[in-house]
Amino acid sequence: MNFTNNPIDINQLPKFEEVQLKGLNPKYITVLLFNFSLLLILVIGGFSTLFYFKQDAFFNTIWIAILVGLVLFLAGLVMFTKFSFHKKGYAFREHDAIYKSGLISETTTIIPFNRVQHVALHQGFISRKLGLASVELFTAGGSSSDLEIPGLLLADAQLIKNLVSQKINPPKKDEPIEEQTTESFLTEEHE
């Protein structure tokens, strides 16, 4: 057998940047804002407790500056979350899943289906109330997911979970195939 190791022309590689990504469901911003509201309640509760026990501390300009700085930081965090929400997107191709996020530092994660060992569907309390879910893809060697796509409608998340499950565990010849095929999922618009 002859060993070959030919060079690869990088201009011929598929370009993931050209893939049209689907945005997360707009209801997901409610989940994010709810989480920030909880953080804000904890901060206000902490300052209220401090004020209750040490009222004279608030006459010190340092504590007032810390409080104002914290409120401005949290407001900036909320604005950053809203802007970065629109930069998040996902796509499923024939052989892999793509998730892109980040406003300042953009991250694109691509997981080939042949590396996926497990797929999970997750719903938090607020997500469940809004009919949303996240899909998590796990590869070997880790306890946390390698790719998590949040803010999906529950029906879409279930379809994606079934799609990935079929990709990682193809049905045997005598088993019936699910109604939703890979090709129909990839070509349908799920809004």
C-alpha positions in Angstrom: 0.0 0.0 0.0 1.4 3.4 -1.0 1.1 6.2 1.6 0.1 9.6 0.3 -0.1 12.9 2.1 -1.2 15.4 -0.5 -1.6 19.1 0.4 -5.1 20.5 0.8 -6.0 23.7 -1.0 -7.6 25.8 1.8 -9.6 27.7 -0.8 -11.5 24.5 -1.6 -12.6 24.0 2.0 -16.3 24.6 2.8 -16.9 28.0 4.3 -19.0 27.9 7.4 -19.3 31.7 7.3 -21.6 31.3 4.3 -24.2 29.2 6.2 -27.4 31.1 6.9 -27.9 30.9 10.7 -31.3 30.9 12.4 -31.7 33.3 15.3 -32.9 32.3 18.7 -36.6 32.7 19.6 -37.3 36.3 20.6 -39.0 35.0 23.8 -35.6 33.9 25.1 -34.6 37.5 25.8 -37.3 37.3 28.5 -35.4 34.4 30.2 -32.2 36.4 30.1 -33.8 39.5 31.5 -35.5 37.5 34.2 -32.1 36.1 35.3 -30.7 39.7 35.5 -33.8 40.7 37.5 -32.9 38.1 40.1 -29.4 39.4 40.2 -30.6 42.9 40.7 -33.0 41.8 43.5 -30.1 40.2 45.3 -27.9 43.3 44.9 -30.8 45.6 46.1 -31.5 43.2 49.0 -27.8 43.3 50.0 -27.7 47.0 50.0 -31.0 47.2 51.8 -29.7 44.9 54.5 -26.5 47.0 54.8 -28.6 50.2 55.0 -30.8 48.6 57.7 -27.9 47.7 59.9 -25.5 50.5 59.1 -27.4 53.6 57.9 -24.4 55.8 58.6 -22.4 53.9 55.9 -24.6 55.5 53.2 -23.5 58.9 54.2 -20.1 58.0 53.1 -19.6 59.0 49.4 -17.6 55.8 48.7 -20.7 53.6 49.4 -22.8 55.9 47.2 -20.3 55.7 44.4 -20.2 51.9 44.7 -24.0 51.7 44.6 -24.2 54.0 41.5 -21.4 52.1 39.8 -23.1 48.8 40.5 -26.4 50.0 39.1 -24.7 51.4 36.0 -22.8 48.1 35.6 -26.0 46.1 35.8 -27.8 48.4 33.3 -24.8 48.1 30.9 -25.0 44.3 31.3 -28.7 44.3 30.4 -27.9 46.4 27.3 -25.0 44.2 26.3 -27.2 41.1 26.6 -29.9 42.7 24.4 -27.3 43.6 21.7 -25.5 40.2 21.9 -28.8 38.3 21.7 -29.1 39.3 18.0 -25.7 38.0 17.2 -26.5 34.5 18.3 -27.5 31.9 15.7 -27.5 28.2 14.9 -27.6 25.9 11.9 -27.7 22.2 11.3 -26.1 20.8 8.2 -25.9 17.3 6.9 -22.8 16.4 9.0 -22.5 19.0 11.8 -24.2 21.6 14.0 -23.1 25.2 14.2 -23.6 27.8 17.0 -22.4 31.3 16.9 -22.4 33.9 19.7 -20.6 36.9 20.9 -20.8 40.6 20.5 -17.2 41.7 21.2 -15.5 38.4 20.9 -17.3 36.2 18.4 -17.3 32.4 18.9 -18.4 29.9 16.3 -18.6 26.3 17.5 -19.0 23.5 15.0 -19.6 19.9 16.3 -19.5 17.1 13.7 -22.3 14.6 14.4 -19.8 11.7 14.3 -18.2 13.1 17.5 -21.5 13.5 19.4 -22.1 10.8 22.0 -25.2 12.2 23.7 -27.9 14.8 23.0 -30.1 16.3 25.7 -33.1 18.7 25.9 -33.2 21.0 28.8 -35.9 23.4 30.1 -35.5 25.8 33.0 -38.4 27.1 35.0 -39.0 30.3 33.0 -38.2 28.6 29.7 -40.8 26.0 30.4 -43.4 28.6 31.1 -42.5 30.3 27.7 -42.5 27.0 25.8 -38.7 27.2 25.2 -35.9 24.7 25.6 -32.2 24.3 24.9 -30.5 21.4 23.1 -27.1 20.2 24.4 -24.7 18.1 22.4 -22.1 16.1 24.3 -18.9 14.7 22.9 -16.5 12.3 24.6 -14.4 13.3 27.6 -16.5 15.9 29.4 -19.2 16.2 31.9 -20.6 19.4 30.5 -22.1 20.0 27.0 -19.8 20.9 24.2 -22.5 22.8 22.4 -25.7 24.3 23.9 -28.2 26.0 21.8 -30.7 27.9 24.0 -33.9 29.8 23.2 -35.5 27.2 20.9 -39.2 26.6 20.8 -39.9 23.3 22.5 -41.2 21.6 19.3 -38.1 22.7 17.4 -35.8 21.5 20.2 -37.5 18.1 20.1 -37.1 17.9 16.4 -33.4 18.8 16.6 -32.9 16.3 19.4 -34.6 13.6 17.2 -32.5 14.6 14.2 -29.2 14.4 16.1 -30.2 11.2 17.8 -30.9 9.6 14.4 -27.5 10.9 13.2 -25.6 9.4 16.1 -27.7 6.2 16.3 -29.0 5.5 12.8 -32.0 3.2 12.8 -31.3 -0.4 11.9 -32.8 -1.7 8.6 -35.8 -3.4 10.3 -36.6 -0.3 12.6 -39.2 2.3 11.4 -37.7 5.7 10.5 -39.2 8.8 12.2 -41.6 10.9 10.1 -39.3 13.9 10.3 -36.3 13.2 8.0 -33.0 15.1 8.1 -33.6 16.6 4.7 -37.1 17.9 5.5 -35.9 19.4 8.8 -32.9 21.1 7.1 -35.1 22.6 4.4 -38.1 23.6 6.6 -38.4 27.0 8.2 -39.0 26.7 11.9 -40.0 30.0 13.4 
